[in-house]
Amino acid sequence: MSILDGARFPSNVHKIFFIGVAKSPQIIFQANMNGETMRLQKFLAHCGICSRRKAEELIAAMCVTINGKIAPIGASVNIERDIVKMDGKKISAGKASAQERMPLVLMLNKPSGYVCSHYDRFNEKTIFDLIPAPYRQDRLLFCGRLDKATTGLMLLSNDGEFVQKISHPSASIKKHYEVVISRPLSDEVRAKFSQGISDRGELIKFDKMFPMGQGRLKNMVFEVVLSQGRKNEIHRMFEHFGYFVERLCRSRVGGLHLRGLSIGMCKRLSDKEIELLFK
Protein backbone atom coordinates (compact mmCIF):
# COMPACT_ATOMS: atom_id res chain seq x y z
CA MET A 1 0.00 0.00 0.00
CA SER A 2 1.37 3.42 -0.94
CA ILE A 3 1.97 5.96 1.78
CA LEU A 4 -0.05 8.34 -0.43
CA ASP A 5 -3.19 6.21 -0.18
CA GLY A 6 -5.84 8.04 1.75
CA ALA A 7 -3.63 11.06 2.34
CA ARG A 8 -5.32 14.46 2.47
CA PHE A 9 -3.38 17.56 1.50
CA PRO A 10 -4.26 21.26 1.37
CA SER A 11 -6.09 22.18 -1.83
CA ASN A 12 -3.69 25.02 -2.61
CA VAL A 13 -0.69 22.74 -2.93
CA HIS A 14 0.09 22.26 -6.62
CA LYS A 15 2.92 19.71 -6.39
CA ILE A 16 3.92 17.54 -3.43
CA PHE A 17 7.04 15.38 -3.42
CA PHE A 18 8.60 13.09 -0.84
CA ILE A 19 12.30 13.08 -0.07
CA GLY A 20 13.75 9.74 1.01
CA VAL A 21 11.44 8.00 3.46
CA ALA A 22 10.19 11.04 5.28
CA LYS A 23 7.01 10.36 7.24
CA SER A 24 5.37 13.59 6.18
CA PRO A 25 5.27 15.32 2.81
CA GLN A 26 7.75 18.10 2.11
CA ILE A 27 6.54 20.82 -0.21
CA ILE A 28 9.34 21.58 -2.64
CA PHE A 29 7.49 23.98 -4.90
CA GLN A 30 4.03 25.53 -4.98
CA ALA A 31 3.19 27.29 -8.24
CA ASN A 32 1.26 30.54 -8.32
CA MET A 33 -1.69 29.47 -10.44
CA ASN A 34 -3.28 32.93 -10.78
CA GLY A 35 -2.25 33.78 -14.34
CA GLU A 36 -0.86 32.21 -17.51
CA THR A 37 1.25 29.13 -16.82
CA MET A 38 3.80 27.17 -18.83
CA ARG A 39 5.73 23.95 -18.29
CA LEU A 40 9.15 24.77 -16.85
CA GLN A 41 11.20 23.03 -19.54
CA LYS A 42 9.23 24.88 -22.23
CA PHE A 43 9.79 28.16 -20.39
CA LEU A 44 13.57 27.61 -20.30
CA ALA A 45 13.61 26.75 -24.01
CA HIS A 46 11.58 29.84 -24.95
CA CYS A 47 13.96 32.03 -22.95
CA GLY A 48 16.80 30.66 -25.09
CA ILE A 49 18.54 28.93 -22.18
CA CYS A 50 18.69 25.47 -23.76
CA SER A 51 16.57 22.83 -25.49
CA ARG A 52 13.65 21.19 -23.67
CA ARG A 53 15.59 17.94 -23.32
CA LYS A 54 18.55 19.74 -21.73
CA ALA A 55 16.13 21.69 -19.51
CA GLU A 56 14.76 18.42 -18.15
CA GLU A 57 18.31 17.32 -17.29
CA LEU A 58 18.96 20.61 -15.47
CA ILE A 59 15.72 20.30 -13.54
CA ALA A 60 16.50 16.71 -12.58
CA ALA A 61 19.94 17.86 -11.38
CA MET A 62 18.16 20.37 -9.10
CA CYS A 63 19.82 23.33 -10.81
CA VAL A 64 16.54 25.23 -11.21
CA THR A 65 14.43 26.92 -8.56
CA ILE A 66 11.05 28.61 -8.65
CA ASN A 67 10.36 31.22 -6.01
CA GLY A 68 13.33 29.97 -4.03
CA LYS A 69 12.24 26.32 -4.00
CA ILE A 70 13.81 23.43 -5.92
CA ALA A 71 11.77 22.85 -9.08
CA PRO A 72 10.56 19.27 -9.64
CA ILE A 73 10.20 17.53 -12.98
CA GLY A 74 6.82 18.42 -14.48
CA ALA A 75 6.52 21.77 -12.73
CA SER A 76 4.69 24.67 -14.31
CA VAL A 77 5.45 28.35 -13.83
CA ASN A 78 3.38 31.49 -13.86
CA ILE A 79 5.30 33.45 -16.48
CA GLU A 80 4.17 36.80 -15.03
CA ARG A 81 4.70 36.24 -11.32
CA ASP A 82 7.04 33.33 -10.57
CA ILE A 83 10.77 33.92 -10.15
CA VAL A 84 12.84 31.28 -11.93
CA LYS A 85 16.56 30.90 -11.29
CA MET A 86 19.19 28.55 -12.68
CA ASP A 87 22.32 28.08 -10.60
CA GLY A 88 21.20 31.07 -8.58
CA LYS A 89 20.87 33.42 -11.57
CA LYS A 90 17.46 34.86 -12.36
CA ILE A 91 15.93 34.04 -15.74
CA SER A 92 13.82 36.86 -17.11
CA ALA A 93 10.19 35.80 -17.26
CA GLY A 94 9.47 38.86 -19.37
CA LYS A 95 11.10 37.17 -22.36
CA ALA A 96 8.42 34.52 -22.26
CA SER A 97 5.48 36.93 -22.34
CA ALA A 98 2.67 36.12 -24.75
CA GLN A 99 3.98 38.38 -27.52
CA GLU A 100 7.68 37.51 -27.20
CA ARG A 101 7.33 33.73 -27.07
CA MET A 102 7.51 33.77 -30.86
CA PRO A 103 11.10 32.79 -31.58
CA LEU A 104 13.52 35.45 -32.71
CA VAL A 105 15.46 34.02 -35.66
CA LEU A 106 18.31 35.96 -37.25
CA MET A 107 20.24 35.24 -40.44
CA LEU A 108 23.85 36.39 -40.47
CA ASN A 109 26.27 36.48 -43.39
CA LYS A 110 29.38 35.53 -41.42
CA PRO A 111 32.71 36.97 -42.56
CA SER A 112 36.00 35.12 -42.28
CA GLY A 113 37.95 35.74 -39.06
CA TYR A 114 35.01 35.54 -36.63
CA VAL A 115 34.54 32.64 -34.22
CA CYS A 116 31.23 31.08 -33.19
CA SER A 117 31.35 31.79 -29.50
CA HIS A 118 29.96 34.25 -26.97
CA TYR A 119 33.51 34.75 -25.73
CA ASP A 120 36.89 33.45 -26.80
CA ARG A 121 39.96 34.73 -24.96
CA PHE A 122 42.19 33.76 -27.90
CA ASN A 123 40.13 35.64 -30.50
CA GLU A 124 39.03 39.25 -30.39
CA LYS A 125 36.15 38.89 -32.82
CA THR A 126 33.06 36.70 -32.33
CA ILE A 127 29.90 36.48 -34.43
CA PHE A 128 27.97 38.20 -31.65
CA ASP A 129 29.96 41.40 -32.31
CA LEU A 130 28.04 41.55 -35.61
CA ILE A 131 24.56 41.35 -34.04
CA PRO A 132 22.63 44.68 -34.06
CA ALA A 133 22.28 46.32 -30.66
CA PRO A 134 18.47 45.78 -30.33
CA TYR A 135 18.98 41.99 -30.41
CA ARG A 136 22.01 41.77 -28.12
CA GLN A 137 19.83 41.74 -25.00
CA ASP A 138 18.39 38.39 -26.10
CA ARG A 139 20.20 35.22 -25.12
CA LEU A 140 21.03 34.09 -28.65
CA LEU A 141 22.16 30.60 -29.61
CA PHE A 142 23.61 29.66 -32.99
CA CYS A 143 22.30 26.84 -35.15
CA GLY A 144 25.29 24.99 -36.51
CA ARG A 145 28.83 26.21 -36.00
CA LEU A 146 31.07 27.53 -38.79
CA ASP A 147 34.82 27.57 -38.20
CA LYS A 148 36.80 30.80 -38.09
CA ALA A 149 37.77 30.85 -41.78
CA THR A 150 34.38 29.72 -43.16
CA THR A 151 31.93 32.36 -44.33
CA GLY A 152 28.24 32.48 -45.10
CA LEU A 153 24.81 31.76 -43.75
CA MET A 154 24.39 31.39 -40.00
CA LEU A 155 21.16 31.19 -38.04
CA LEU A 156 20.77 32.47 -34.49
CA SER A 157 17.74 32.30 -32.22
CA ASN A 158 16.62 32.94 -28.65
CA ASP A 159 14.52 29.75 -28.75
CA GLY A 160 16.50 26.71 -27.58
CA GLU A 161 13.92 24.29 -28.91
CA PHE A 162 14.08 25.86 -32.38
CA VAL A 163 17.89 25.67 -32.36
CA GLN A 164 17.75 21.99 -31.43
CA LYS A 165 15.23 21.30 -34.19
CA ILE A 166 17.38 22.98 -36.85
CA SER A 167 20.72 21.61 -35.66
CA HIS A 168 19.91 17.99 -34.92
CA PRO A 169 20.91 15.52 -37.68
CA SER A 170 17.50 13.82 -37.46
CA ALA A 171 15.94 16.93 -39.03
CA SER A 172 17.85 16.14 -42.27
CA ILE A 173 17.83 19.79 -43.29
CA LYS A 174 20.10 20.17 -46.31
CA LYS A 175 22.88 22.72 -46.16
CA HIS A 176 24.55 23.99 -49.33
CA TYR A 177 28.19 25.07 -49.49
CA GLU A 178 30.35 26.68 -52.16
CA VAL A 179 33.83 25.17 -52.05
CA VAL A 180 37.06 26.32 -53.71
CA ILE A 181 39.88 23.74 -53.63
CA SER A 182 43.63 24.03 -54.15
CA ARG A 183 43.88 22.33 -57.56
CA PRO A 184 41.60 20.77 -60.19
CA LEU A 185 39.81 17.64 -59.04
CA SER A 186 40.37 14.68 -61.33
CA ASP A 187 37.39 12.75 -62.68
CA GLU A 188 38.78 9.57 -61.14
CA VAL A 189 38.86 11.00 -57.64
CA ARG A 190 35.51 12.73 -58.05
CA ALA A 191 33.92 9.37 -58.83
CA LYS A 192 35.10 8.09 -55.46
CA PHE A 193 33.30 10.88 -53.61
CA SER A 194 29.93 9.19 -54.18
CA GLN A 195 31.11 6.19 -52.17
CA GLY A 196 32.12 8.24 -49.15
CA ILE A 197 35.04 7.57 -46.81
CA SER A 198 35.61 6.23 -43.31
CA ASP A 199 37.43 8.79 -41.19
CA ARG A 200 37.95 8.74 -37.40
CA GLY A 201 35.31 6.05 -37.10
CA GLU A 202 32.71 8.07 -39.01
CA LEU A 203 31.24 7.71 -42.49
CA ILE A 204 31.80 10.94 -44.42
CA LYS A 205 29.64 11.25 -47.50
CA PHE A 206 28.25 14.20 -49.45
CA ASP A 207 24.56 14.14 -50.39
CA LYS A 208 25.41 15.78 -53.72
CA MET A 209 28.28 17.62 -55.39
CA PHE A 210 28.01 19.83 -58.48
CA PRO A 211 30.82 21.54 -60.43
CA MET A 212 30.54 25.35 -60.56
CA GLY A 213 33.93 26.55 -61.81
CA GLN A 214 34.63 27.67 -65.36
CA GLY A 215 37.79 28.58 -67.25
CA ARG A 216 40.88 28.35 -65.05
CA LEU A 217 38.67 27.43 -62.08
CA LYS A 218 37.16 24.42 -63.84
CA ASN A 219 37.05 21.42 -61.47
CA MET A 220 38.16 23.68 -58.62
CA VAL A 221 34.82 25.17 -57.52
CA PHE A 222 31.92 22.99 -56.37
CA GLU A 223 28.56 23.15 -54.66
CA VAL A 224 28.37 20.54 -51.91
CA VAL A 225 25.09 19.51 -50.26
CA LEU A 226 25.11 17.99 -46.76
CA SER A 227 22.47 16.82 -44.33
CA GLN A 228 24.34 14.72 -41.74
CA GLY A 229 26.39 17.50 -40.13
CA ARG A 230 29.72 15.84 -39.28
CA LYS A 231 32.43 18.12 -37.91
CA ASN A 232 34.64 19.59 -40.68
CA GLU A 233 33.38 16.93 -43.07
CA ILE A 234 34.03 18.93 -46.25
CA HIS A 235 37.65 19.53 -45.29
CA ARG A 236 38.06 15.91 -44.23
CA MET A 237 36.66 14.53 -47.50
CA PHE A 238 38.88 16.60 -49.79
CA GLU A 239 41.98 16.19 -47.62
CA HIS A 240 41.51 12.42 -47.65
CA PHE A 241 42.25 12.53 -51.39
CA GLY A 242 45.07 15.07 -51.14
CA TYR A 243 43.13 18.26 -51.92
CA PHE A 244 42.81 21.27 -49.66
CA VAL A 245 39.88 23.63 -49.19
CA GLU A 246 40.96 27.22 -49.79
CA ARG A 247 37.56 28.88 -49.38
CA LEU A 248 34.29 27.61 -47.96
CA CYS A 249 30.95 29.42 -47.82
CA ARG A 250 27.57 28.16 -46.62
CA SER A 251 25.11 29.61 -49.14
CA ARG A 252 21.80 27.98 -48.29
CA VAL A 253 19.95 26.14 -45.52
CA GLY A 254 16.83 24.24 -46.57
CA GLY A 255 15.04 26.59 -48.95
CA LEU A 256 16.54 29.75 -47.46
CA HIS A 257 19.22 31.43 -49.58
CA LEU A 258 21.92 33.83 -48.45
CA ARG A 259 21.74 35.99 -51.56
CA GLY A 260 20.88 39.65 -51.04
CA LEU A 261 22.48 39.84 -47.58
CA SER A 262 25.86 41.58 -47.59
CA ILE A 263 28.86 40.09 -45.81
CA GLY A 264 28.83 40.94 -42.11
CA MET A 265 25.17 41.93 -42.17
CA CYS A 266 22.30 40.44 -40.20
CA LYS A 267 18.50 40.39 -40.63
CA ARG A 268 15.51 39.08 -38.71
CA LEU A 269 13.62 36.35 -40.57
CA SER A 270 9.90 36.57 -41.18
CA ASP A 271 7.59 33.64 -40.51
CA LYS A 272 7.59 32.79 -44.23
CA GLU A 273 11.39 32.80 -44.34
CA ILE A 274 11.54 30.53 -41.29
CA GLU A 275 9.20 28.09 -43.07
CA LEU A 276 11.65 27.97 -45.99
CA LEU A 277 14.22 26.33 -43.70
CA PHE A 278 12.12 23.16 -43.66
CA LYS A 279 11.61 22.97 -47.43
C-alpha positions in Angstrom: 0.0 0.0 0.0 1.4 3.4 -0.9 2.0 6.0 1.8 -0.1 8.3 -0.4 -3.2 6.2 -0.2 -5.8 8.0 1.7 -3.6 11.1 2.3 -5.3 14.5 2.5 -3.4 17.6 1.5 -4.3 21.3 1.4 -6.1 22.2 -1.8 -3.7 25.0 -2.6 -0.7 22.7 -2.9 0.1 22.3 -6.6 2.9 19.7 -6.4 3.9 17.5 -3.4 7.0 15.4 -3.4 8.6 13.1 -0.8 12.3 13.1 -0.1 13.7 9.7 1.0 11.4 8.0 3.5 10.2 11.0 5.3 7.0 10.4 7.2 5.4 13.6 6.2 5.3 15.3 2.8 7.8 18.1 2.1 6.5 20.8 -0.2 9.3 21.6 -2.6 7.5 24.0 -4.9 4.0 25.5 -5.0 3.2 27.3 -8.2 1.3 30.5 -8.3 -1.7 29.5 -10.4 -3.3 32.9 -10.8 -2.2 33.8 -14.3 -0.9 32.2 -17.5 1.2 29.1 -16.8 3.8 27.2 -18.8 5.7 23.9 -18.3 9.1 24.8 -16.8 11.2 23.0 -19.5 9.2 24.9 -22.2 9.8 28.2 -20.4 13.6 27.6 -20.3 13.6 26.8 -24.0 11.6 29.8 -24.9 14.0 32.0 -23.0 16.8 30.7 -25.1 18.5 28.9 -22.2 18.7 25.5 -23.8 16.6 22.8 -25.5 13.6 21.2 -23.7 15.6 17.9 -23.3 18.6 19.7 -21.7 16.1 21.7 -19.5 14.8 18.4 -18.1 18.3 17.3 -17.3 19.0 20.6 -15.5 15.7 20.3 -13.5 16.5 16.7 -12.6 19.9 17.9 -11.4 18.2 20.4 -9.1 19.8 23.3 -10.8 16.5 25.2 -11.2 14.4 26.9 -8.6 11.1 28.6 -8.7 10.4 31.2 -6.0 13.3 30.0 -4.0 12.2 26.3 -4.0 13.8 23.4 -5.9 11.8 22.9 -9.1 10.6 19.3 -9.6 10.2 17.5 -13.0 6.8 18.4 -14.5 6.5 21.8 -12.7 4.7 24.7 -14.3 5.5 28.3 -13.8 3.4 31.5 -13.9 5.3 33.4 -16.5 4.2 36.8 -15.0 4.7 36.2 -11.3 7.0 33.3 -10.6 10.8 33.9 -10.1 12.8 31.3 -11.9 16.6 30.9 -11.3 19.2 28.6 -12.7 22.3 28.1 -10.6 21.2 31.1 -8.6 20.9 33.4 -11.6 17.5 34.9 -12.4 15.9 34.0 -15.7 13.8 36.9 -17.1 10.2 35.8 -17.3 9.5 38.9 -19.4 11.1 37.2 -22.4 8.4 34.5 -22.3 5.5 36.9 -22.3 2.7 36.1 -24.7 4.0 38.4 -27.5 7.7 37.5 -27.2 7.3 33.7 -27.1 7.5 33.8 -30.9 11.1 32.8 -31.6 13.5 35.4 -32.7 15.5 34.0 -35.7 18.3 36.0 -37.3 20.2 35.2 -40.4 23.8 36.4 -40.5 26.3 36.5 -43.4 29.4 35.5 -41.4 32.7 37.0 -42.6 36.0 35.1 -42.3 37.9 35.7 -39.1 35.0 35.5 -36.6 34.5 32.6 -34.2 31.2 31.1 -33.2 31.3 31.8 -29.5 30.0 34.3 -27.0 33.5 34.8 -25.7 36.9 33.4 -26.8 40.0 34.7 -25.0 42.2 33.8 -27.9 40.1 35.6 -30.5 39.0 39.2 -30.4 36.1 38.9 -32.8 33.1 36.7 -32.3 29.9 36.5 -34.4 28.0 38.2 -31.6 30.0 41.4 -32.3 28.0 41.6 -35.6 24.6 41.3 -34.0 22.6 44.7 -34.1 22.3 46.3 -30.7 18.5 45.8 -30.3 19.0 42.0 -30.4 22.0 41.8 -28.1 19.8 41.7 -25.0 18.4 38.4 -26.1 20.2 35.2 -25.1 21.0 34.1 -28.6 22.2 30.6 -29.6 23.6 29.7 -33.0 22.3 26.8 -35.1 25.3 25.0 -36.5 28.8 26.2 -36.0 31.1 27.5 -38.8 34.8 27.6 -38.2 36.8 30.8 -38.1 37.8 30.9 -41.8 34.4 29.7 -43.2 31.9 32.4 -44.3 28.2 32.5 -45.1 24.8 31.8 -43.7 24.4 31.4 -40.0 21.2 31.2 -38.0 20.8 32.5 -34.5 17.7 32.3 -32.2 16.6 32.9 -28.6 14.5 29.7 -28.8 16.5 26.7 -27.6 13.9 24.3 -28.9 14.1 25.9 -32.4 17.9 25.7 -32.4 17.7 22.0 -31.4 15.2 21.3 -34.2 17.4 23.0 -36.8 20.7 21.6 -35.7 19.9 18.0 -34.9 20.9 15.5 -37.7 17.5 13.8 -37.5 15.9 16.9 -39.0 17.8 16.1 -42.3 17.8 19.8 -43.3 20.1 20.2 -46.3 22.9 22.7 -46.2 24.6 24.0 -49.3 28.2 25.1 -49.5 30.4 26.7 -52.2 33.8 25.2 -52.1 37.1 26.3 -53.7 39.9 23.7 -53.6 43.6 24.0 -54.1 43.9 22.3 -57.6 41.6 20.8 -60.2 39.8 17.6 -59.0 40.4 14.7 -61.3 37.4 12.7 -62.7 38.8 9.6 -61.1 38.9 11.0 -57.6 35.5 12.7 -58.1 33.9 9.4 -58.8 35.1 8.1 -55.5 33.3 10.9 -53.6 29.9 9.2 -54.2 31.1 6.2 -52.2 32.1 8.2 -49.1 35.0 7.6 -46.8 35.6 6.2 -43.3 37.4 8.8 -41.2 38.0 8.7 -37.4 35.3 6.0 -37.1 32.7 8.1 -39.0 31.2 7.7 -42.5 31.8 10.9 -44.4 29.6 11.2 -47.5 28.2 14.2 -49.5 24.6 14.1 -50.4 25.4 15.8 -53.7 28.3 17.6 -55.4 28.0 19.8 -58.5 30.8 21.5 -60.4 30.5 25.3 -60.6 33.9 26.6 -61.8 34.6 27.7 -65.4 37.8 28.6 -67.2 40.9 28.3 -65.1 38.7 27.4 -62.1 37.2 24.4 -63.8 37.0 21.4 -61.5 38.2 23.7 -58.6 34.8 25.2 -57.5 31.9 23.0 -56.4 28.6 23.1 -54.7 28.4 20.5 -51.9 25.1 19.5 -50.3 25.1 18.0 -46.8 22.5 16.8 -44.3 24.3 14.7 -41.7 26.4 17.5 -40.1 29.7 15.8 -39.3 32.4 18.1 -37.9 34.6 19.6 -40.7 33.4 16.9 -43.1 34.0 18.9 -46.2 37.7 19.5 -45.3 38.1 15.9 -44.2 36.7 14.5 -47.5 38.9 16.6 -49.8 42.0 16.2 -47.6 41.5 12.4 -47.7 42.3 12.5 -51.4 45.1 15.1 -51.1 43.1 18.3 -51.9 42.8 21.3 -49.7 39.9 23.6 -49.2 41.0 27.2 -49.8 37.6 28.9 -49.4 34.3 27.6 -48.0 31.0 29.4 -47.8 27.6 28.2 -46.6 25.1 29.6 -49.1 21.8 28.0 -48.3 20.0 26.1 -45.5 16.8 24.2 -46.6 15.0 26.6 -48.9 16.5 29.8 -47.5 19.2 31.4 -49.6 21.9 33.8 -48.4 21.7 36.0 -51.6 20.9 39.7 -51.0 22.5 39.8 -47.6 25.9 41.6 -47.6 28.9 40.1 -45.8 28.8 40.9 -42.1 25.2 41.9 -42.2 22.3 40.4 -40.2 18.5 40.4 -40.6 15.5 39.1 -38.7 13.6 36.3 -40.6 9.9 36.6 -41.2 7.6 33.6 -40.5 7.6 32.8 -44.2 11.4 32.8 -44.3 11.5 30.5 -41.3 9.2 28.1 -43.1 11.7 28.0 -46.0 14.2 26.3 -43.7 12.1 23.2 -43.7 11.6 23.0 -47.4 
